[in-house]
Each structure stands twice: as structure tokens, then as C-alpha cells.
Amino acid sequence: MTDHLSAEKRSWNMAQIKGKDTKPEVLVRSMLHRAGYRFRKNVKTLPGKPDIVLPKYRTVIFVHGCFWHRHKGCKQATTPKTNKAFWKKKFERNVSNDRKHTRELRKLGWKVVIVWACQLKKPEKVFQRLEKCLTAKQPKDGQHKFIHRKRAHRKHVLPSPKGHGRTGKKARELSFPLSAFHEFA
């Protein structure tokens, strides 16, 4: 099957694909920020220039597009029918770089979390997973115990990032339901 677009139009389309500040990245950053987490974005000094870096938690988050980073089992991870050799090489290089950067970051003592764009159809689950990763205590000297903050019992109330787990007046309530993020997915 041949491409129905001219070479110039296809080139223009590909040039419009952003490398940072994509909708999925903005969605994840918004969830984290509203929950009280502070972060840096696209830190060039770390391997792979992670999308989100939470230095306090020694955690980096990559928000991967399913197509570009080959999310296994995802229907968005299709391969174009034209120029297959080029795309195969490109995707293999992307996946190889992802593995290399993850390995390097872990060697430097960072926790690495990967959020796939297709997972953002259920932002509540993504947020729960992120919070679980961020609130788990780092193991020291071979210990593998994880201590989590107390969970707030009311709907849409998040525990304090300081680990106090307050509810009631001192708890920080979300000013939006997490389902509001479905419009971005």
C-alpha cells in the first residue's frame, strides 16, 4: 500500500509531532501537581531526559506514547505499511534506548516509572499507581519493607505529601474529580 500523502505533506505531518509537553505528559503533571507533588520536567542532566523528575522521591517518570515506544499488546502500537525497514529500525532503536536509560537511571539510584499513553484512559488507576510508587519508602541496606502513607477515607481527598495522612479540615481536597481527565485521554 502506498502513502496517500505527498512526501512534503508527510514530512510536515511528522514535524508536527511533539517531543515534550504532549497531552499525556501534561495530564500526568497536572495530576501530580494538584496532589501536592513538586517536580522538574525534561531534566537534561539525567539519562534519557525524563519527562518528570521528582528529586525529593528520587523518582523519574517517563510518559511513553504507545506507537513510538512499542507498548506490547496495545492496539496503538501498529507498524506503518510503507517503508517497513525504516520503521523497524526506528522502533528497535527507541526500545533499546528506553532500556538503556532505565538501566542507567537505576544504577544512579533512581526509581523509574513508565506511564503509557493508553493507560491514561483511566487516570484514577494511573494516579494510584504513581502515588504508591512515590509513597513507598526506599529500601536501605538490603531491606525490602515498604511503608505507605495512611490513605484518606473520603472520596477525592489526598493524603498530605509530608506523610501525615490527615483527613477532615486539614486534608487537601481535589478541586476536581479525577474523571475530569478523561477528556484528555
Order of alpha helices (4+ residues) and beta strands (2+ residues): alpha-alpha-beta-beta-beta-alpha-alpha-beta-alpha-beta-beta
